[in-house]
Amino acid sequence: MERLIERLRDAKALAKVVGESPTFLKAIQQLPEVSKAEATVLITGETGTGKELLARAIHYLSPRARFPFVPVNCGSLPDTLLETELFGHERGAFTDAHTQRRGLIAQAEKGTLFLDEIEALSAKAQVTLLRVLQDKRFRAVGSSHEQQADVRIVAATNAPLDQLVQTGSFRADLFYRLNVFSITLPPLRDRREDIIPLVNHFLKKHTPADRIGLQIAPAAQQALLAYDWPGNVRELENALIRGLNLCASLKIEIADLGIPTVAENYQTPSLTLAPESRSFKRMKEKMIEKFERDYLTRLMHEHQGNVSHAALAAGKERRELGKMLKKYRIDPKLFYPTDSASPS
């Protein structure tokens, strides 16, 4: 698995692949095999989890890496322009067709066409795409001959397509055509081990040359770890960009990040979970986990990382509190007073 991560980082445009948590590694473990194949891939995951980044990884690890990677948001393909956008048109095909235009499929020839938000395709668009996947051929608007569609399709969605199939909102035959290979990216709240490595990556990426040495204050770091990140990796990156531009010194504080504090962040877990995760037992477990993490973070902040004092205040044995801190990966050292070696 370590060699896979190194291959990803060495490949073109993949420097942003950051993550070594078990859930993330499990999601991408078959990436080399998937990349070598020619079949379609369906990437699922919440908004901001990095679906396009993974699609690029598949492309640049594939035999098609020398050819174009063409991304398109399906929500921007209106029915009136669908065939022109996908297939292109000949000069004179309609009133405003003053020149010949290559469509997205032709632009991605021998490469990869990435269809993001595939669930946004209209019924007509779904039929059009299905025909391309079945026949591997297309015809430009106004043309009298067909062309070979030498392109690999990778699609992405943040919607449960299998459920949309059941409700009739998405064609079953298209779903099965797209879902030859399936990869599900975990949300950031399920891979908290990757938050700090991602923070370091984004700081390195966005810190101006005249502010080298910029760091995250200990309390801000714990706030980053405690927050649930509904916008996932994209929201984390935006918070870091905001923080490094607003901070008055070389330390980014909680207020600079613009994310909810522990108290503000304590709320009922999102009900946009997968159906199997909405049971009373699982929701109760998530509530308890969130309370414990937030409580321990606040406790460490109030007692400046002094585990003995914090245990006394919490009415717990020091050893028991230490186990809880380890469980949630909360490092007391991050809360030590400035220039202090250890308060406990």
Secondary structure, 3 states (H helix, E strand, C coil): CHHHHHHHHHCCCCCCCCCCCHHHHHHHCCHHHHHHCCCCEEEECCCCCCHHHHHHHHHHCCCCCCCCEEEEEHHHCCHHHHHHHHHEECCCCCCCCCCCEECHHHHCCCCEEEEECHHHCCHHHHHHHHHHHHHCEECCECCCCCEECCCEEEEEECCCHHHHHHHCCCCHHHHHHHCCEEEECCCHHHCHHHHHHHHHHHHHHHCCHHHCCCEECHHHHHHHHHCCCCCHHHHHHHHHHHHHHHCCCCEECHHHHCCCCHHHHCCCCCCCCCHHHCCHHHHHHHHHHHHHHHHHHHHHHHCCCCHHHHHHHHCCCHHHHHHHHHHCCCCHHHHCCCCCCCCC
